[in-house]
Amino acid sequence: MKYQQITREERYTIAAYRAQGLSVSHIAELTGRHRSTLYREFQRNSCHRTDGGYRPSKADSRTRGRRRRSRRNRHYSERHFKLVRALLRKKYSPEQIVGYIRRHKLMKRRLSHETIYQYIWRNKKNGGNLWTHLRQASKQRRKRYKAYDSRGRLADKRHITDRPKSVEGRRYKGHWEIDTVHGRGSNHCIVTLLERKTGFVMIGKLKNKSTYELNKKTVRLINRDPRNIKTITADNGTEFHQYKKIEDCCAVKFYFATPYHSWERGSNEHVNGLIRQYLPKNQSMEDITQQQCDAIAMKLNSRPRKRFGYKTPEEMYYGR
């Protein structure tokens, strides 16, 4: 099997697992990497001069620096990057661009995602704006030590550990994650529904964060394809406290993640980050329409994904 270097996205996943206290062998099993690869990654890219911690952004920066220093010649001209620029403007990540080009055999010379990142940073240094099309790290999170959690204290609420084991393994279609994403200022926001196996997403516009508004929109989204929505996993936000009304209207079961365990709903957290490319955190959502939400969902569903061999979520969901 051909070796592939650890990607930027994998580093964030590895860091999240390490923060949970998992062993290197367990992380290797979950990520499909050899434990020697992970030992080498931690040894080369941890912050040894300070606290010895592993920070994915620092690790990725160090790796790019080593590669940049090791290369003396540029093998690609501007004509090679014409397609790259077009796909960047469609919000494809560099890794997705490489996978798309290779899948459709659009370039004879093999291009790496690292080469694309270098091209983007050179473009930025020269006053270009290609970097603005990359997904940005939008939020600094703080650890809540010994904090009493009062969220989601509902009787009869199903915990994520009660969810069928097949859901965790993404073996079957029909198991979704739900979340809300907020803008600046007004109470207007959106609700996202993400199918775990295929990565297919639906987005609904909410006038406010009330349980009534959320339930009404969620039922409408479910009714787009009710046969393929069997379970929904949510966080402990108060907007989900009337979830039983959704269960009464639709043939679905709700499950709830552990408070502050965002990795238990990692797929939804990831797609929410992608949505921020179109709806930045500092932008109000008051003027956003349902048609715009559907357009954003369509763009995300038509992006190629590495885990599907660079097929799109739409292709996976509809079996094309």
C-alpha positions as CSV (number, residue, x, y, z in Angstrom):
1,M,0.0,0.0,0.0
2,K,1.4,3.4,-1.0
3,Y,2.2,5.7,1.9
4,Q,0.4,9.0,2.1
5,Q,1.5,11.8,4.4
6,I,-0.8,13.1,7.1
7,T,-3.1,15.8,5.9
8,R,-4.2,19.0,7.6
9,E,-7.7,17.6,8.3
10,E,-6.3,14.4,9.8
11,R,-4.1,16.4,12.2
12,Y,-7.2,18.1,13.7
13,T,-8.9,14.6,14.1
14,I,-5.7,13.2,15.8
15,A,-5.5,16.2,18.1
16,A,-9.2,15.7,19.2
17,Y,-8.6,12.0,19.9
18,R,-5.5,12.8,21.9
19,A,-7.3,15.4,24.0
20,Q,-9.7,12.5,24.9
21,G,-6.8,10.6,26.4
22,L,-6.8,7.8,23.8
23,S,-3.6,5.8,23.3
24,V,-1.5,6.1,20.2
25,S,-2.5,2.6,19.2
26,H,-6.2,3.3,19.6
27,I,-5.9,6.6,17.6
28,A,-4.0,4.6,14.9
29,E,-6.9,2.1,14.7
30,L,-9.6,4.8,14.5
31,T,-7.7,6.8,11.8
32,G,-6.5,3.9,9.7
33,R,-2.8,5.0,10.3
34,H,0.1,2.9,11.5
35,R,1.1,3.7,15.1
36,S,4.7,4.4,13.9
37,T,3.4,7.1,11.7
38,L,1.6,8.8,14.6
39,Y,4.6,8.4,17.0
40,R,6.7,10.1,14.3
41,E,4.1,12.8,13.9
42,F,4.0,13.6,17.6
43,Q,7.8,13.4,17.9
44,R,8.4,15.8,15.0
45,N,5.6,18.3,15.5
46,S,4.8,18.6,19.2
47,C,5.7,21.8,21.1
48,H,8.7,20.3,22.9
49,R,10.1,23.7,24.0
50,T,7.0,24.7,25.9
51,D,4.5,22.2,27.3
52,G,5.0,19.3,24.9
53,G,1.4,19.6,23.6
54,Y,0.4,18.6,20.1
55,R,-1.4,21.5,18.2
56,P,-2.6,20.7,14.7
57,S,-2.2,24.2,13.3
58,K,1.4,24.3,14.6
59,A,2.1,20.8,13.3
60,D,0.8,21.7,9.9
61,S,2.8,24.9,9.8
62,R,6.0,23.1,10.7
63,T,5.4,20.4,8.0
64,R,4.8,23.0,5.3
65,G,8.0,24.8,6.4
66,R,10.1,21.7,6.1
67,R,8.7,20.9,2.7
68,R,9.2,24.5,1.5
69,R,12.8,24.5,2.5
70,S,13.4,21.1,0.9
71,R,12.2,22.2,-2.5
72,R,14.4,24.3,-4.8
73,N,12.5,24.4,-8.1
74,R,9.0,25.1,-9.1
75,H,7.6,22.6,-11.6
76,Y,4.3,24.3,-12.4
77,S,3.4,27.3,-14.5
78,E,0.4,29.5,-14.3
79,R,-1.5,27.5,-16.9
80,H,-1.3,24.5,-14.6
81,F,-3.1,26.5,-11.9
82,K,-6.0,27.8,-14.1
83,L,-8.2,24.9,-13.1
84,V,-7.0,25.2,-9.5
85,R,-8.1,28.8,-9.3
86,A,-11.5,28.0,-10.7
87,L,-12.0,25.2,-8.2
88,L,-10.8,27.3,-5.3
89,R,-13.4,29.8,-6.1
90,K,-16.0,27.0,-5.8
91,K,-14.7,26.6,-2.3
92,Y,-13.0,23.2,-2.9
93,S,-10.2,22.6,-0.5
94,P,-6.7,21.9,-1.9
95,E,-7.0,18.2,-1.1
96,Q,-10.4,18.0,-2.8
97,I,-8.9,19.8,-5.9
98,V,-6.2,17.2,-6.1
99,G,-8.7,14.3,-5.7
100,Y,-11.0,15.8,-8.3
101,I,-8.2,16.3,-10.9
102,R,-6.9,12.8,-10.4
103,R,-10.4,11.2,-10.5
104,H,-11.2,12.9,-13.8
105,K,-7.7,12.7,-15.2
106,L,-7.6,16.5,-15.9
107,M,-3.8,17.0,-15.6
108,K,-1.0,14.8,-16.8
109,R,1.5,16.0,-14.2
110,R,0.7,14.9,-10.6
111,L,-0.2,17.8,-8.4
112,S,-0.2,17.7,-4.6
113,H,-2.3,19.6,-2.1
114,E,0.8,21.0,-0.6
115,T,1.8,22.5,-3.9
116,I,-1.6,24.2,-4.1
117,Y,-1.2,25.6,-0.5
118,Q,2.2,27.0,-1.5
119,Y,0.7,28.6,-4.6
120,I,-2.1,30.2,-2.5
121,W,0.4,31.7,0.0
122,R,2.6,33.1,-2.8
123,N,-0.6,34.6,-4.3
124,K,-1.5,36.2,-1.0
125,K,2.0,37.6,-0.5
126,N,1.7,39.2,-3.9
127,G,-1.6,40.8,-3.0
128,G,-4.0,38.1,-4.3
129,N,-7.2,36.8,-2.7
130,L,-7.2,33.1,-3.3
131,W,-6.6,32.5,0.4
132,T,-10.0,33.9,1.2
133,H,-11.6,30.9,-0.4
134,L,-10.0,28.5,2.1
135,R,-11.9,27.3,5.1
136,Q,-10.8,29.4,8.1
137,A,-10.3,28.4,11.7
138,S,-13.2,30.4,13.0
139,K,-13.3,29.8,16.8
140,Q,-11.0,29.5,19.7
141,R,-12.4,27.1,22.2
142,R,-11.7,27.0,25.9
143,K,-11.7,24.0,28.2
144,R,-14.3,24.1,30.9
145,Y,-12.7,22.5,33.9
146,K,-15.0,21.3,36.7
147,A,-17.9,23.3,35.4
148,Y,-21.3,22.2,36.4
149,D,-23.4,21.5,33.3
150,S,-27.1,22.3,33.6
151,R,-28.0,22.0,29.9
152,G,-30.3,19.4,28.5
153,R,-31.7,18.0,31.8
154,L,-34.7,16.4,30.3
155,A,-36.5,13.3,31.5
156,D,-36.4,10.2,29.2
157,K,-33.8,11.8,26.9
158,R,-31.9,9.1,25.0
159,H,-28.1,9.4,25.4
160,I,-25.8,8.8,22.4
161,T,-24.6,5.6,24.0
162,D,-28.1,4.2,23.6
163,R,-27.9,4.7,19.8
164,P,-27.5,1.5,17.7
165,K,-23.9,0.6,17.2
166,S,-24.3,0.5,13.4
167,V,-24.9,4.2,13.5
168,E,-21.4,4.8,14.9
169,G,-19.9,2.7,12.1
170,R,-21.7,4.6,9.3
171,R,-22.8,1.3,7.8
172,Y,-26.3,2.3,6.8
173,K,-27.9,5.5,5.4
174,G,-30.6,7.2,7.4
175,H,-28.8,8.4,10.5
176,W,-28.4,12.2,10.8
177,E,-26.9,14.9,13.1
178,I,-28.6,18.2,13.7
179,D,-27.3,21.6,14.9
180,T,-28.0,25.3,14.7
181,V,-25.5,27.9,13.3
182,H,-25.8,31.6,14.3
183,G,-24.8,34.9,12.8
184,R,-24.2,38.3,14.2
185,G,-26.8,40.5,16.0
186,S,-30.3,39.3,15.3
187,N,-32.0,36.0,16.4
188,H,-32.1,34.7,12.8
189,C,-30.1,31.5,12.3
190,I,-30.0,28.3,10.4
191,V,-30.5,24.6,11.3
192,T,-28.4,21.9,9.6
193,L,-29.2,18.2,9.1
194,L,-26.3,16.0,8.1
195,E,-26.5,12.4,7.0
196,R,-23.6,10.5,8.6
197,K,-22.9,7.8,6.0
198,T,-22.9,10.0,2.9
199,G,-22.2,13.5,4.2
200,F,-25.3,14.8,2.5
201,V,-26.6,18.1,4.2
202,M,-29.9,20.0,4.3
203,I,-30.1,23.5,5.6
204,G,-33.2,25.4,6.9
205,K,-33.6,29.1,7.7
206,L,-34.9,30.0,11.2
207,K,-36.4,33.3,12.1
208,N,-35.4,32.7,15.7
209,K,-34.0,29.9,18.0
210,S,-37.3,29.0,19.6
211,T,-38.3,25.3,19.8
212,Y,-41.5,26.1,17.8
213,E,-39.5,27.6,14.9
214,L,-36.9,24.8,15.0
215,N,-39.4,22.0,15.1
216,K,-41.5,23.5,12.2
217,K,-38.4,23.8,9.9
218,T,-37.0,20.4,11.0
219,V,-40.2,18.6,10.1
220,R,-40.2,20.3,6.7
221,L,-36.7,19.2,6.0
222,I,-37.5,15.6,7.2
223,N,-40.5,15.5,4.9
224,R,-38.2,16.1,1.9
225,D,-37.1,12.4,2.3
226,P,-38.8,10.8,5.3
227,R,-37.9,7.2,4.4
228,N,-34.2,8.0,4.7
229,I,-34.3,9.7,8.1
230,K,-34.4,7.2,11.0
231,T,-32.4,8.7,13.8
232,I,-31.2,12.3,14.6
233,T,-28.4,13.1,17.1
234,A,-28.4,16.6,18.6
235,D,-26.4,18.5,21.2
236,N,-28.0,19.8,24.4
237,G,-29.1,23.2,23.3
238,T,-32.5,24.3,24.7
239,E,-33.9,24.7,21.1
240,F,-34.1,20.8,21.0
241,H,-36.0,20.5,24.3
242,Q,-39.3,19.8,22.4
243,Y,-37.8,17.0,20.3
244,K,-40.6,14.7,21.2
245,K,-43.0,16.8,19.0
246,I,-40.8,16.0,16.1
247,E,-40.8,12.3,17.0
248,D,-44.6,12.4,17.2
249,C,-44.8,14.0,13.7
250,C,-42.2,11.9,12.0
251,A,-40.9,8.3,12.3
252,V,-37.6,9.3,13.8
253,K,-35.8,8.9,17.1
254,F,-33.6,11.6,18.8
255,Y,-30.4,10.9,20.6
256,F,-28.3,13.5,22.5
257,A,-24.5,13.8,22.8
258,T,-22.6,14.4,26.1
259,P,-22.4,18.1,26.9
260,Y,-19.1,19.7,25.6
261,H,-18.2,16.5,23.7
262,S,-18.3,18.0,20.2
263,W,-16.3,15.1,18.8
264,E,-19.4,12.9,19.3
265,R,-21.0,14.9,16.5
266,G,-17.9,15.5,14.5
267,S,-19.5,15.3,11.1
268,N,-21.9,18.1,11.9
269,E,-19.2,20.2,13.5
270,H,-17.2,19.8,10.3
271,V,-20.0,20.8,7.9
272,N,-20.8,23.8,10.1
273,G,-17.2,25.0,9.5
274,L,-17.7,24.6,5.8
275,I,-20.9,26.6,6.0
276,R,-19.0,29.5,7.6
277,Q,-17.2,29.9,4.2
278,Y,-20.6,31.2,2.9
279,L,-22.1,32.6,6.1
280,P,-19.2,34.1,8.1
281,K,-19.7,34.4,11.9
282,N,-19.6,38.3,11.8
283,Q,-22.4,38.4,9.2
284,S,-26.1,38.7,10.2
285,M,-28.4,36.0,8.9
286,E,-31.5,38.2,8.9
287,D,-31.6,38.6,5.2
288,I,-30.7,35.0,4.3
289,T,-33.6,33.2,2.6
290,Q,-34.5,29.5,2.4
291,Q,-33.5,29.6,-1.3
292,Q,-30.0,30.7,-0.4
293,C,-29.8,28.0,2.2
294,D,-30.7,25.4,-0.4
295,A,-28.1,26.8,-2.8
296,I,-25.4,26.5,-0.1
297,A,-26.4,22.9,0.6
298,M,-26.3,22.1,-3.1
299,K,-22.7,23.5,-3.3
300,L,-21.6,21.4,-0.3
301,N,-23.3,18.3,-1.6
302,S,-21.6,18.7,-5.0
303,R,-18.0,19.0,-3.5
304,P,-15.9,15.9,-3.9
305,R,-14.8,14.2,-0.7
306,K,-11.7,12.2,0.0
307,R,-13.3,9.5,2.1
308,F,-15.6,8.7,-0.9
309,G,-12.8,8.4,-3.4
310,Y,-13.6,12.0,-4.4
311,K,-17.2,11.2,-5.2
312,T,-19.7,13.8,-4.0
313,P,-22.2,13.5,-1.1
314,E,-24.9,13.8,-3.6
315,E,-23.6,10.9,-5.6
316,M,-23.3,8.8,-2.4
317,Y,-26.7,9.7,-1.1
318,Y,-28.6,9.0,-4.3
319,G,-26.4,6.0,-5.3
320,R,-25.2,7.5,-8.6
